[in-house]
């Protein structure tokens, strides 16, 4: 996010993907009204993404047999760029992975 003093606008730069297919886009935000719309859209998207993450977590514990605390610990480790702990070692219970074939589907 930068401010273009010459134009009196905010410039929002976003980078998507990874090299070599990385793409950079920019949006101009010329007024507080447009900024309010952008804020609302981004907050709505964040809420929708959070709901999706919650649904995935619930399904993972229900259908794949993951321990909820271990699953959250694995997510936290993935979110920490300094973490070097293998995710499978966090998710394993007593050193053995759970067998999803033994879980009975019940629907969400």
C-alpha positions, 0 to 999 in steps of 0.5 A: 500500500502506497500513497500517490501524492501527485494523484491523491490516491492510495495504490494497493499492490497485490502479488499472486502466485509464485515465480515464474507465473507470479502476477502483480496487480494494482488497484487505485483507491481515489476516495474514502468511499471506495476505500470503505467498499474495499475494506468491506469486501476484504473483511467479507472475504476473510469471514468466508475464508474463515468459515471454509477453514472451520468446515475443513477442520471439522471434516478433517476431525470427523472423517479423517480422524485427526485430533483437533488439538494436533490439527490446530498445532499443525496449522500453527506450525504451517503458519510459522515461517520459523517452524521446522517441525514436520507436520506429520509428526504433529498429526500422529497420535502415539507415533501412528497416523489415524486410518480414515478407512475406519471412520464412519461417514456421518455428513456435516 
